[in-house]
Structure formats: C-alpha cells, structure tokens
Amino acid sequence: MAIRRKWQREELLLTLNLYCRLPFGQYHNRNSEIIQLANLIGRTPDAVAMKLSNFASFDSYHQSRGIKGLQNTGQADRDIWDEFSANWDELAVESEIAYAQLFGAEIPSMITPSPELDTESLGFSGSTEAERQVKVRLGQQFFRKVIMTSYASKCCVCGMPIPELLIASHIIPWRDDENLRVNPHNGLCLCALHDKGFDRGFFTLAEDYKIVIGKAIRQYLPNSAVHSGFKIYEGQMISMTDKFIPKQEFLATHRDSYFLG
C-alpha cells in the first residue's frame, strides 16, 4: 500500500494563495491553474482541489451557507488558514515569494503594473530598503488580485468592468493601519470615481451594505454629473463578493471616522 505523503507547510501556503486568487466556483480538478500547481508540487489536481474546498469551509461566509470541507480535514489546513488570517501582511508576501520561487522567477518581475502600484525605479539590490519596498509592492499586488477576483473585476457600486479603471480600495485607509493593508476583509473593488468618493468620505456603507450618501455630496445637487455618479446609487446594495466579505467593524470605523455625514 502506498504511503500517503504529508502536506508540507509551503505546499499548503501555495494552495491557500491560489484559493485567494480563484473564484469560488473554480475549485475543481479541471482548472488549469490547479493542474499547474499540482504538477509543480507533486500532487494530483484532485488533491489540490480538495484542499481548496477545505479552505472554503473555513471561510465564515461559506460556513453560513453550509459549505463543508472533508470530514477528515487536517489540523494543518486549519493551522495555515488561521496563521494567514492572523497575519495577512506577512503571509501574503511569503506566499507570493513562494510562487515566484516555484516558477523560478525574479521577485521584481512578479510585480505587475496596476492603478495602486508605482513601480518606477523599482530595483532589487539586496539592500534592506529595496527588499522592504519589494515586499510592500508584493503585498499590494496580492491585495489587488484577491479583491479583483472576489468582485469579478467589477466596481461593486456601478459595475464598471474595465480593469484599468478599477481600484482595490481599502475601507480603513492604507495610511492609517498597516495591519490591515493586505487584509481582503478591508477591501472593496471600486472604479476610480467611487474609490475617490469613498476615500474622501462622500459616501459610506450601512450595516446591510447599502450605499449612504452624505450631506457633503448633496450640496452639489442637482448637478447631473453628481446625480449620475453618486445620487442614483443611494440606498442600493453593493454587489457582494462570494468570499472575504467586508468586515462590519471596518465599515463601522469608516462610518464613524471617515464619512462626512
């Protein structure tokens, strides 16, 4: 009888990274990315797909929908999930670097341009500062990939689908809490207009995820551009993600500390 090989931490880390980047309905053994990862780590596509389903069962949103993993889900699966959830900033970067090494790629080459990233003059000289900058950008890149996937690359307010016009926005701003910079529960996919409007506090989200327009924006009404850009969405529920739903505590902070009311 063949001896079942124990999953190593790095294999689980790579698989969890893939979980974050794949839409919920694509955790099956025919997915090309699953097949590719399975081949690279010496696992079967079935085995990787099962791990992805196990991770989905740990997500609070899917738990509320009755999604369950395998009955014999290993403690190692839970441990890596908890480790990732408790330290998104470091584990996201670690998993991105692990992917780069798996493919034999230079770390800077793994960083792709996006509206959130300024990659001009980016180098990897080996110095502490250069490494720190690369890690920050890897974290930003991971955050964008997860948010874009979670919201099907559409603005959750207006449905704008053009990637170049979409921002992986932070509910609690990047500048104000370094521990939440890579946490996808602190993210929304917004077009450039609504990203700026949300960041400046012109609108916020209620507990039921409906859009609340503040007095600061109303002073510009009945201007047609302001009406079509913001007022028509008042009271509308944002398009919800199927994982990493925005945390209520982060939305409450936005309402209390950033919304202009």
C-alpha positions as CSV (number, residue, x, y, z in Angstrom):
1,M,0.0,0.0,0.0
2,A,1.3,3.4,-1.0
3,I,2.2,5.7,2.0
4,R,0.2,9.0,1.9
5,R,2.7,11.9,1.8
6,K,2.1,14.5,4.4
7,W,1.4,18.0,3.2
8,Q,4.2,20.4,3.9
9,R,3.6,24.0,5.1
10,E,4.9,25.5,1.9
11,E,2.5,23.4,-0.2
12,L,-0.4,24.5,2.0
13,L,0.8,28.1,1.7
14,L,0.9,27.9,-2.1
15,T,-2.5,26.3,-2.2
16,L,-4.0,28.9,0.1
17,N,-2.6,31.6,-2.1
18,L,-4.3,30.0,-5.1
19,Y,-7.6,29.8,-3.0
20,C,-7.4,33.6,-2.5
21,R,-7.0,34.2,-6.2
22,L,-9.5,31.8,-7.7
23,P,-13.3,32.5,-7.9
24,F,-15.3,30.2,-5.6
25,G,-16.8,28.1,-8.5
26,Q,-13.4,27.2,-9.9
27,Y,-12.1,24.8,-7.2
28,H,-12.2,21.8,-9.5
29,N,-9.6,19.4,-10.8
30,R,-10.0,20.6,-14.4
31,N,-8.9,24.2,-13.7
32,S,-5.6,24.8,-15.5
33,E,-4.1,26.8,-12.5
34,I,-4.9,23.9,-10.2
35,I,-3.4,21.4,-12.6
36,Q,-0.3,23.6,-12.9
37,L,0.2,23.9,-9.2
38,A,-0.4,20.2,-8.6
39,N,2.3,19.3,-11.1
40,L,4.8,21.7,-9.6
41,I,4.3,20.4,-6.0
42,G,4.0,16.8,-6.9
43,R,0.3,16.5,-6.0
44,T,-2.7,15.4,-8.0
45,P,-5.2,18.0,-9.2
46,D,-7.9,16.2,-7.1
47,A,-5.7,16.6,-4.0
48,V,-5.2,20.4,-4.6
49,A,-8.9,20.8,-5.4
50,M,-9.8,19.1,-2.2
51,K,-7.5,21.4,-0.2
52,L,-9.2,24.4,-1.8
53,S,-12.6,23.1,-0.8
54,N,-11.3,22.6,2.8
55,F,-10.1,26.2,2.9
56,A,-13.6,27.4,1.6
57,S,-15.2,25.6,4.5
58,F,-13.2,27.7,7.0
59,D,-14.4,31.0,5.4
60,S,-17.2,32.4,7.7
61,Y,-19.3,33.4,4.6
62,H,-19.3,29.9,3.3
63,Q,-19.9,28.4,6.7
64,S,-23.1,30.5,6.9
65,R,-24.1,28.9,3.6
66,G,-23.5,25.4,4.9
67,I,-20.4,24.8,2.9
68,K,-18.3,22.0,4.5
69,G,-14.9,20.5,3.8
70,L,-13.9,16.9,4.1
71,Q,-14.8,15.3,7.3
72,N,-11.1,14.4,7.9
73,T,-9.9,17.9,7.3
74,G,-6.4,18.0,8.7
75,Q,-5.3,20.3,11.6
76,A,-2.5,21.6,9.3
77,D,-5.2,23.0,7.0
78,R,-6.8,24.9,9.8
79,D,-3.4,26.0,11.2
80,I,-2.3,27.6,7.9
81,W,-5.7,29.2,7.5
82,D,-5.5,30.7,11.0
83,E,-1.9,31.8,10.5
84,F,-2.8,33.5,7.3
85,S,-5.9,35.2,8.7
86,A,-4.0,36.5,11.8
87,N,-1.1,37.9,9.7
88,W,-2.2,38.8,6.2
89,D,0.6,41.2,5.6
90,E,3.5,38.7,6.2
91,L,1.8,35.6,4.9
92,A,0.6,37.1,1.7
93,V,4.1,38.3,0.9
94,E,5.6,34.9,1.9
95,S,3.1,33.1,-0.4
96,E,3.8,35.4,-3.3
97,I,7.6,34.9,-2.9
98,A,7.0,31.1,-2.7
99,Y,5.1,31.3,-6.0
100,A,7.9,33.2,-7.6
101,Q,10.5,30.7,-6.4
102,L,8.3,27.8,-7.6
103,F,8.3,29.3,-11.1
104,G,12.0,30.3,-10.9
105,A,11.1,33.9,-11.4
106,E,12.9,37.0,-10.2
107,I,10.9,38.7,-7.5
108,P,10.6,42.1,-9.1
109,S,9.4,40.5,-12.3
110,M,6.4,39.1,-10.5
111,I,5.2,42.6,-9.8
112,T,2.7,43.7,-12.4
113,P,1.6,47.4,-13.0
114,S,-1.8,48.4,-11.5
115,P,-3.5,51.6,-10.5
116,E,-2.3,51.1,-6.9
117,L,1.3,50.5,-7.7
118,D,4.1,52.9,-8.7
119,T,6.8,50.6,-9.9
120,E,9.1,53.3,-11.4
121,S,12.7,52.9,-10.3
122,L,11.9,49.6,-8.6
123,G,15.0,47.6,-8.0
124,F,16.1,44.6,-6.0
125,S,19.6,45.3,-5.0
126,G,19.6,43.2,-1.9
127,S,19.6,46.1,0.5
128,T,17.2,46.2,3.4
129,E,15.3,49.2,1.9
130,A,15.0,47.6,-1.5
131,E,13.7,44.4,0.0
132,R,11.2,46.3,2.1
133,Q,9.9,48.1,-1.0
134,V,9.5,44.9,-2.9
135,K,7.7,43.3,-0.1
136,V,5.3,46.2,0.2
137,R,4.6,46.0,-3.5
138,L,4.1,42.3,-3.4
139,G,1.6,42.8,-0.6
140,Q,-0.2,45.4,-2.6
141,Q,-0.2,43.1,-5.6
142,F,-1.7,40.2,-3.6
143,F,-4.4,42.5,-2.2
144,R,-5.4,43.7,-5.7
145,K,-5.5,40.2,-7.1
146,V,-7.7,38.9,-4.3
147,I,-10.1,41.9,-4.4
148,M,-10.4,41.8,-8.2
149,T,-11.2,38.1,-8.2
150,S,-13.6,38.4,-5.3
151,Y,-15.6,41.1,-7.0
152,A,-15.4,39.6,-10.5
153,S,-13.3,42.6,-11.6
154,K,-16.3,45.0,-11.4
155,C,-16.9,48.1,-9.3
156,C,-19.2,46.9,-6.5
157,V,-21.1,50.2,-6.8
158,C,-21.6,50.9,-10.5
159,G,-20.4,47.7,-12.2
160,M,-17.6,49.3,-14.1
161,P,-15.7,46.3,-15.7
162,I,-12.6,48.0,-17.2
163,P,-9.6,46.7,-15.1
164,E,-7.5,49.8,-15.8
165,L,-10.2,51.9,-14.1
166,L,-10.7,49.7,-11.1
167,I,-9.0,50.2,-7.7
168,A,-8.6,47.6,-4.9
169,S,-9.8,50.1,-2.3
170,H,-9.3,50.0,1.4
171,I,-12.1,50.6,3.8
172,I,-9.8,51.7,6.6
173,P,-7.2,53.6,4.5
174,W,-3.7,52.2,3.8
175,R,-2.1,55.2,5.6
176,D,-4.0,54.6,8.9
177,D,-3.5,51.0,9.8
178,E,-0.5,49.0,8.5
179,N,-2.0,45.8,9.9
180,L,-5.0,46.0,7.5
181,R,-3.2,46.8,4.3
182,V,-3.3,43.3,2.9
183,N,-6.4,42.0,4.7
184,P,-9.1,41.4,1.9
185,H,-11.9,41.9,4.5
186,N,-10.7,45.5,4.5
187,G,-11.2,45.8,0.7
188,L,-13.7,46.8,-1.9
189,C,-13.4,46.9,-5.7
190,L,-14.3,50.4,-6.8
191,C,-13.9,52.3,-10.0
192,A,-11.6,55.4,-9.9
193,L,-14.6,57.8,-9.2
194,H,-16.1,55.7,-6.4
195,D,-12.7,54.9,-4.9
196,K,-12.0,58.6,-4.5
197,G,-15.5,59.3,-3.3
198,F,-15.4,56.6,-0.7
199,D,-11.8,57.6,0.4
200,R,-12.9,61.2,0.8
201,G,-16.0,60.2,2.8
202,F,-18.6,61.4,0.4
203,F,-20.4,58.1,0.8
204,T,-20.2,55.0,3.0
205,L,-21.9,51.7,3.5
206,A,-24.5,50.8,6.1
207,E,-24.6,47.6,8.1
208,D,-26.7,46.0,5.3
209,Y,-24.1,47.0,2.7
210,K,-26.4,49.7,1.2
211,I,-24.9,52.9,0.0
212,V,-25.3,56.0,2.1
213,I,-24.8,59.4,0.6
214,G,-23.6,62.2,2.8
215,K,-24.5,65.9,3.1
216,A,-21.2,66.9,1.7
217,I,-22.2,65.4,-1.7
218,R,-25.7,66.7,-1.6
219,Q,-24.6,70.3,-1.7
220,Y,-23.6,69.8,-5.3
221,L,-27.1,68.5,-6.4
222,P,-29.0,68.8,-8.6
223,N,-25.9,68.7,-10.8
224,S,-26.4,66.0,-13.4
225,A,-22.9,64.6,-13.1
226,V,-23.1,64.3,-9.3
227,H,-26.5,62.8,-9.6
228,S,-25.4,60.1,-12.1
229,G,-22.2,59.5,-10.4
230,F,-23.5,59.2,-6.8
231,K,-27.1,60.0,-6.0
232,I,-28.6,57.3,-8.2
233,Y,-26.9,54.7,-6.1
234,E,-28.2,55.9,-2.8
235,G,-29.9,53.0,-0.9
236,Q,-28.6,50.4,-3.4
237,M,-26.8,47.4,-2.0
238,I,-23.3,46.9,-3.4
239,S,-22.5,43.9,-5.5
240,M,-21.4,41.3,-2.9
241,T,-18.3,39.1,-3.1
242,D,-18.5,35.4,-2.6
243,K,-15.6,35.4,-0.1
244,F,-13.8,37.8,2.1
245,I,-16.9,39.9,2.8
246,P,-16.1,43.4,4.2
247,K,-16.0,43.2,8.0
248,Q,-18.7,45.1,9.8
249,E,-16.2,46.5,12.3
250,F,-14.2,48.1,9.4
251,L,-17.3,49.6,7.9
252,A,-18.3,50.9,11.3
253,T,-15.0,52.6,11.6
254,H,-15.4,54.2,8.1
255,R,-18.9,55.5,9.1
256,D,-17.6,56.9,12.4
257,S,-14.2,58.3,11.4
258,Y,-14.2,59.0,7.6
259,F,-17.8,59.5,6.4
260,L,-18.6,63.2,6.1
261,G,-22.2,62.6,7.1
